[in-house]
């Protein structure tokens, strides 16, 4: 399974690094044929300067990535991304074809701007909940939860909550046992709501 993680300039480092670590560790620990292969995708495939000046070289751009089974849109300084039709159109197209679409932190704003989130229960970073409610009043924004699972769409609260949600995704795509083994291997205390 190809798990595409969308990154962009000033993306939050743990928003993409945490899920990437979850899926790569789960793949390493899996004894089955199910491989949860994370790939980083940027708009043009060129290096991205994430928060704090952390330079990341994505695996692919919009023009050359493989078919995605799962799309994860991360948060960070997301406002400029909301004004890019090419980005929003790509997110919408990928979400229509993927079996699961998720956001970490303020990635929920991008999913909403792309029309992927329309009326669902969602969450985001606690600090951004008022803005999400104001900009997208049709959404049912949940507070004090680590993630919200709406079936084909998931959203997580801020930063480290993306790790919790990604472990939940592993439990859905493979098994709870693998999710628990992955959390233990990562020495991570999985918060399951």
N, C-alpha and C positions, 0 to 999 in steps of 0.2 A: 504494500500500500504506500503510495506517495503522499506524504504529509507536507504540503507547501506552507511555509511560514513567510508571510509578506513583511519585508522590512523596508525602511525608508530613512531619509536623513533625520537624525535626532530621534530615532526609535529608542524606546527604553530597553536597555541591555538585557535585563533579566526577563523581560516580556518575551523575548525570542530565545535567549540562551537557556532559560529554565525548561520550556517545552522541548527544545532541541535535545537537551540532556535526557529528559524523560523518555522520549521516543527512541533515541539511540541506545540508551541503557536497556530499555525493554526489548529491543531487537537483539541485543547482545545476549540477554538472559533467556530469550524465548527458545524453547526446544521444538517449536513447531515450524511449519513452513511460512507462517504469517510473519512478515517483516514489516515493521512500522518505520519506514524510511523517511526521516525528516530532511527537507531541502529548504534552503533559504533562497527567496526570490525577491529581487528588487525590480523596479520599473524597467531599467535599461541593462541590468546585469553588471553594472559597474560597482566598485566599492562604495559602501555607505558609511558615513560618519555618524555613529549612534551617539546617544547621550554620553557626555563626559569625554568626547573625542575618541571613543573606541571605534577603530576602523574595522569594518567587517567586509569580507569578500563573499558576495552571494554565489550560490551555485548556478543560478540561472536568472534570466530576465523574462519579461512578459513574452518575448518573441521566441524563446527556445526551451521553455520548461516542459517536462513531460505532463501527461494528463494527471490531474490531482484527484485523489480520493477524499482527502480532507484539506480544507483551507483554514489556516489560522491567521488572523489579522491582528497585529500587535499594536500596542499603544505607544505613547511618547508625545512629542510635539507634533500633533496630528492635524492641526488646523490647515496648513498649506496643502496637505493631501486631500482634504475635503473639497478643495477648489480645482482639482485636476480631473476633468472628465475622463481622460484615458485610464486613470487609476480606478475611479468609481465604476466605469464600464467593465474593466477587467475583473474587479471584485464581484460584480453582479454576475458576469458570465461564469466565473469559476464556481460561485455559490450555486448556480443553477445546475451545474454538472457534477459537483462533489456530493458525496453521500452525507457529509457532515461539514458544517461551517462554524467556526468559533472565533471569538475575539478575546484578547487579553486586555484588561484595563481600558484605556480610552480607544482601543480598536473598535469598541461598540459604536462610537461616533461614525467611523468610516463605514461600518456595516449598515447603519441607519441612513447615512447620506447616499449610499449606493442602492437603497431600496431593498436590502436583504432583510433588515429588521423593519417591520411595519407596525406591529401591534403586540408583539410577544412580551412575555416576562423577560427582563434582562437585568444585568447589573454592570457596574463599572467601578473604578476607583472611588472610594468614599468622597474624596474631595471634588469629584466631577459629577456626582449624582445630581445636584441642582441644575447644572448646565445641561445635562442630558435630558432631564425632565422638561426644561424650558425649550430647548431646541427641537425635541421630538416628543411632544406631549401625548401622542398616541401610544407610546411605549409604556409598559407597566414596569417601572423601575423598582427593583428590590434592593433593600438596604440590609446590611449585616449578614450577608451570605458570601461564601467564597466563590460560588459559581451557580449559574442557573442552567438547567438542562431542559430544553424545549424540543427534544427529539432530534431533528435535523440541524438545529441551531443551538449553540451554547455560548454563554458569555461568562467571563470571570471578573472578579473584582481586581484590585490593583496588584501589579507586579508579581509578588510571590504567589498570589492566588492562581496565577496561570499554571504553576507547577501542580497545584491541587487539581485543577480542572484537567490538565493533561493526563494525570494519573487516572482520573475518572474516565477519560477517553480510552486509555489503555484497557481499563476494565470492561468498557463497552465493546471495543473492537476485538479484544482477545479474551481476557479473563480477569476476574478480581485477584486471583492468585498471582498472575504476572504483575498486576499493578502493585500489589503488596510487596512482592519480591523486588520490584524496581525501586519503590520507596525505601526499602531496607538497604539495598545496594547503594543508593544515593545518600544514605544516612539522613533521611528526610522524614520528619514527623508529618505524615499525610493527614491534613485536616479535611474530613470528608463532608463538610457542609459549612 
